[in-house]
Structure formats: structure tokens, C-alpha cells
Amino acid sequence: MDIPLSLQAGLWGLLSGSALILGAAVGYFARVPARLIAAIMAFGAGVLISALSFELMDEAWRRGGLNATAVGFLGGAAIFTFANLALARAGARHRKRSGAQQAGEEGSGAAIALGALLDGIPESVVIGVSLLGGQGVSLTAVIAIFLSNIPEGLSSSAGMRKAGRPAVFVLGMWAVIAALSGVASWVGYSVFSGFSPAVIAATQAVAAGAILAMLADTMIPEAFEETRDFAGLITVAGFLAAFALSRAGG
């Protein structure tokens, strides 16, 4: 029996989101060196930069042209930036940091959870939208998001452990985010399947802008904190790995 595309979108989103739980479990229960966490974050950042360049922006441009792509890209970055500012004031500025930064914040668990949701939803919507082309899901996007989600969950959960948050909260939060990732992918397909190519292109670009802003504000600072002079090299390695994957898939 053929699985409806909307359900496929949800399942692919859930699969990519499950990497958050995997990373969170490792980050919380294993004592992973801070430098290794930062290196994994740098690699994951490179993977996402490649994915948003070749799987999102290029596809958005082909679908809707430069105007729709540019408006969506800048809009996505602006939405993330202002939402992130609000969450930072609520105490979730350091939600992805693996060190003791989270312990110095007065942020509520709800603010940290909303921050994690803000970081992950654009990526998940992309998976659902990728099914709209009729060629099946973009496995490159799924793999890239899965690989980048592991260090996100790992680094954030290591910081939450140092801040004294219980395992039930940490793993429960990431489990909910993973489930919502599946819902976001389902929405990405179901809601936008009836829209024009320009709207779909703008949506892809919004996700790309939000992801790039998230990388600059959260993942890259954590990567540079410990790896320093090697952060650029490791990020480039992640970019190359995802680029090679996209070319092999193409």
C-alpha cells in the first residue's frame, strides 16, 4: 500500500528530529569533552550551510525567481532574529552552549524549549516542501538535517546538565521537539501543496534565512568557543561532506 505523501513528509521529519534525542542522550549522560562538542557543532554548521545553499536557495531560485527568494530569505532571517531576541531576554540566549553559560541564566524551561523549537522548525518544514516537486523527498536535506541535529542536541543537553536541569526535562523536551519536527514536515507538505511556485520558493527561502541566522547566532559561536583556529577548517569539512552528498544524490 502506498503511503500518502503527507504522511511520508511527517515520517521523514520525525526521522531527522530523532537525531536531537540521540544527541541529547549522549550529551547528557556521557562526559563528552567540550572541544569535541565544539568540533561536532562546527561540522554540523558546515553541513547546514551546504544544505541551505544547494537544497534550499538554489531550488527556491529555480521555482520562484530572485525576487521571491530574496524576500523570503531576508524575511526568514528577520523572523528568527527578533524571535531569538525575545527568547534571549527570557533567558534562553545560551540554549545551545555546552559549557556553564546556561547556569548563569534565569531562563525558564519553557523559554529553552521554545528556543529549541524555533531552531528546529524551519529545517523540518524544508523536508515537507521538498516532496512538492514530485521526485520524492530530498534525501540530501534529510541526511544533512539529521547530521546537524546530533550536535545541536548534544551541545545543548550538555549545557543543561551543567545548569542542573533533570534528565526527564532534557530528554522529554527533545522528544517533544522531535515529534513536532514530524508535524512541521507534514505541515510543510500539506499546507503548501496548493500554493504557487513563487509562494513555495519564498517558503524555502524563509527557512534558509532562518537557518543561516540560527547558525550565526547559536551554533557557530559555540563551535568557535573551543575549537578557535580550527573552527573554519572543520566547518569547511562539514560543508564539503554535504556538498559531495548532494552531488552524489543528483
C-alpha positions in Angstrom: 0.0 0.0 0.0 1.3 3.4 -1.0 1.9 5.8 1.9 0.3 9.2 1.4 2.9 11.9 0.7 1.7 14.0 3.6 2.4 11.0 6.0 5.7 10.4 4.3 6.7 14.0 5.0 5.8 13.6 8.7 7.8 10.4 9.0 10.9 11.9 7.3 10.6 14.9 9.6 10.3 12.6 12.6 13.4 10.7 11.5 15.5 13.8 11.2 14.2 15.1 14.5 15.1 11.8 16.3 18.7 12.8 15.9 18.0 15.5 18.6 17.1 12.8 21.1 20.2 10.8 20.2 22.5 13.8 20.6 20.7 14.8 23.8 21.2 11.4 25.4 24.9 11.4 24.6 25.3 15.0 25.7 23.5 14.4 29.0 24.8 11.0 30.1 28.3 10.9 28.6 31.1 13.3 29.6 32.0 14.4 26.1 35.0 16.9 26.0 33.9 20.4 25.3 36.4 20.7 22.4 34.9 17.6 20.8 31.4 19.0 21.2 32.5 22.3 19.6 34.1 20.4 16.7 30.9 18.5 16.0 29.0 21.7 16.1 31.4 23.3 13.6 31.0 20.3 11.3 27.2 20.4 11.7 27.2 24.1 10.9 29.1 23.4 7.7 26.6 20.7 6.7 23.7 23.0 7.2 25.3 25.9 5.3 25.8 23.5 2.3 22.2 22.2 2.6 20.7 25.6 2.6 22.8 26.8 -0.3 22.2 23.8 -2.7 19.0 22.3 -1.4 17.1 25.5 -0.5 18.3 28.7 -2.1 19.1 27.1 -5.4 15.8 25.3 -5.6 13.9 28.4 -4.4 15.5 30.4 -7.1 14.6 27.8 -9.7 11.0 27.7 -8.5 10.2 31.4 -8.0 13.0 33.6 -9.2 15.2 36.0 -7.4 12.6 38.4 -6.0 10.6 35.8 -4.1 13.8 34.1 -3.0 15.4 37.3 -1.7 12.2 38.5 0.1 11.8 35.1 1.8 15.5 34.8 2.7 15.7 38.2 4.4 12.3 37.7 6.0 13.3 34.3 7.5 16.4 35.8 8.9 14.4 38.7 10.4 11.8 36.5 11.9 14.4 34.3 13.6 16.4 37.3 14.8 13.6 39.1 16.5 12.1 35.9 18.0 15.6 34.9 19.2 16.0 38.3 20.8 12.7 37.8 22.7 13.8 34.4 23.9 17.2 35.7 24.9 15.6 38.2 27.2 13.5 35.3 28.6 16.7 33.5 29.5 17.4 31.2 26.5 20.3 33.0 24.9 22.8 30.2 25.6 20.4 27.3 24.9 23.0 25.6 22.6 26.1 26.2 24.7 27.7 23.1 26.2 29.6 24.9 28.9 28.4 26.6 32.1 26.7 29.5 30.3 23.2 28.2 30.8 23.7 28.0 34.6 24.2 31.8 34.7 20.8 32.4 33.1 17.5 32.7 34.9 15.7 31.3 31.9 12.7 29.1 32.3 12.4 25.6 30.8 9.6 26.9 28.6 11.9 29.6 27.1 14.6 27.0 26.4 12.0 24.6 24.8 10.6 27.4 22.7 14.2 28.3 21.6 14.8 24.7 20.6 11.6 24.7 18.6 12.5 28.0 16.9 15.8 26.5 15.8 14.4 23.2 14.5 11.0 24.0 12.8 12.4 25.7 9.7 14.6 22.7 9.0 11.6 20.4 9.3 9.3 22.4 7.1 12.0 22.1 4.3 11.6 18.3 4.3 7.9 18.5 3.7 8.3 21.2 1.0 11.0 19.1 -0.8 8.2 16.5 -1.6 6.3 19.0 -3.6 8.5 18.6 -6.7 7.1 15.1 -7.3 10.5 13.5 -7.2 10.3 12.2 -3.7 11.9 13.6 -0.5 15.3 15.2 -0.7 17.5 12.6 1.0 20.3 15.1 1.0 18.3 17.5 3.1 17.1 14.7 5.4 20.6 13.4 6.0 22.1 16.9 6.4 19.4 17.9 8.9 19.8 14.6 10.8 23.6 15.1 11.0 23.3 18.7 12.2 20.7 17.8 14.8 23.0 15.5 16.6 25.5 18.2 17.7 22.6 20.6 18.4 21.0 18.1 20.9 24.4 17.1 22.2 25.7 20.6 23.0 22.5 22.0 24.4 21.9 19.0 26.7 25.5 19.0 28.0 24.9 22.7 29.0 21.5 21.8 30.5 23.1 19.1 32.6 25.7 21.6 33.9 22.9 24.0 34.7 21.3 21.3 36.9 18.2 20.5 34.7 17.0 17.0 35.3 17.2 14.3 32.6 13.4 14.0 32.5 13.1 17.6 31.4 16.0 17.5 28.9 15.1 14.2 27.2 11.4 15.0 27.4 11.9 18.4 25.8 13.9 16.9 22.9 11.3 14.1 22.4 8.6 16.7 22.0 10.7 18.8 19.6 11.4 15.6 17.6 7.6 14.9 17.4 6.9 18.5 16.4 9.5 18.2 13.7 7.4 15.5 12.2 4.3 17.7 12.4 6.2 20.6 10.8 7.3 18.4 7.9 3.7 17.3 7.5 2.6 20.9 7.5 5.3 21.8 5.0 3.8 19.4 2.5 0.1 19.6 3.3 -0.2 23.4 3.6 1.9 24.5 0.7 1.0 21.8 -1.8 -1.7 24.0 -3.2 0.3 27.2 -3.4 2.0 28.8 -6.4 5.7 28.2 -7.2 6.6 31.7 -6.0 5.0 31.1 -2.6 6.7 27.7 -2.3 10.0 29.4 -3.3 9.6 32.1 -0.7 8.8 29.5 2.0 12.0 27.6 1.1 14.0 30.9 1.3 12.4 31.8 4.6 13.6 28.5 6.1 17.0 29.1 4.6 17.3 32.6 6.1 16.1 31.4 9.5 18.6 28.5 9.4 21.5 30.7 8.4 20.6 33.3 11.1 20.4 30.5 13.7 23.8 29.2 12.7 25.4 32.6 13.1 23.7 33.3 16.4 23.9 29.9 18.1 25.9 27.1 16.6 28.9 28.9 15.2 29.7 30.8 18.5 29.6 27.5 20.3 31.9 26.0 17.7 34.4 28.8 17.9 34.4 28.9 21.7 36.6 25.8 22.0 38.0 25.0 18.5 39.2 28.5 17.8 41.7 28.4 15.0 40.3 25.1 13.7 36.6 26.1 13.6 36.8 27.3 10.0 38.6 24.1 8.8 36.1 21.8 10.5 33.1 23.9 9.2 34.5 23.6 5.6 34.8 19.9 6.1 31.2 19.7 7.0 30.2 21.8 4.0 32.2 19.6 1.7 30.7 16.4 3.1 27.1 17.7 2.5 28.1 19.1 -0.9 29.5 15.7 -2.0 26.3 14.1 -0.7 24.1 16.4 -2.8 26.2 15.9 -5.9 26.1 12.1 -5.4 22.3 12.3 -5.0 21.9 14.4 -8.0 
